[in-house]
Amino acid sequence: MKATYAGHSAVLFEHEGSVCAVDPWLEGNPLCPDGMVTPERLDVIVVTHGHGDHAGDVVRLQQATGAVVVAVFELGDILREEGIPGDKVIDMGKGGTQQVGEWSVTLTHAIHSNSYDSPSRGRLYAGEACGVVLTNGGIAIYHAGDTALFEEMAWIGSRYQPAAAFLPIGDRYTMGPEDAAEAARRIGAPVTIPIHYRTFPVLTHSARGFLSACASHGVVAQELAPGEALALDR
């Protein structure tokens, strides 16, 4: 599996030609490389929550690619009302798993708020925020979305044994570098990639503290530049 980081929390996963994007805020994302703003192919889009820096580009991308969109129940309803065809939205709850094309999608717990800013209807309640475990070809990936540190992260690591974990480190709205490093220790993935930092002035601007804290825990962490890809295996 190949994981390509598009900046902020946007990550595109590809396995044998099938592409799944998690939180693909691409247009308007100041860190997204120009060549990634409109992907040639998206089969599945998973949205961890409705905030604009995660879900704000989903309607455009779905209409451009025909992708199936997976979201928590309330956000799924909102996205249908925003113009995504009903048969292209799969709504779920935390703990549920759905097979979406080549991808097994499981929504996990996250500690964060959740709303969606509709151009016509204003700010709408969008259910609870989630993380996601993606599995394809026997390779599992954990993308935590926006979250604080929570005890059950150790269970996620034990249950799904992800080949990689993508964790927010930006502080203020999510866990900061030290808590994220503790999360990485609890999850125990072979490699952890920091996300949700450096995009805005209020966020942590460097991964240095996270990488240092991971090293002190004996955890392997790797920073990806926007546009950089990482090969992942079992």
Sequence and secondary structure as in RCSB ss.txt:
>XXXX:A:sequence
MKATYAGHSAVLFEHEGSVCAVDPWLEGNPLCPDGMVTPERLDVIVVTHGHGDHAGDVVRLQQATGAVVVAVFEL
GDILREEGIPGDKVIDMGKGGTQQVGEWSVTLTHAIHSNSYDSPSRGRLYAGEACGVVLTNGGIAIYHAGDTALF
EEMAWIGSRYQPAAAFLPIGDRYTMGPEDAAEAARRIGAPVTIPIHYRTFPVLTHSARGFLSACASHGVVAQELA
PGEALALDR
>XXXX:A:secstr
 EEEE STT EEEEETTEEEEES   TT TTS GGGSS S  SEEE S  SHHHHTTHHHHHHHH  EEEEEHHH
HHHHHHTT  GGGEEEE TT EEEETTEEEEEEE  S  EEEETTTEEEE    EEEEEEETTEEEEE  S    
TTHHHHHHHH  SEEEEE   SSS  HHHHHHHHHHH  S EEEES SSSTTS   SHHHHHHHHHTT  B    
TT EEE   
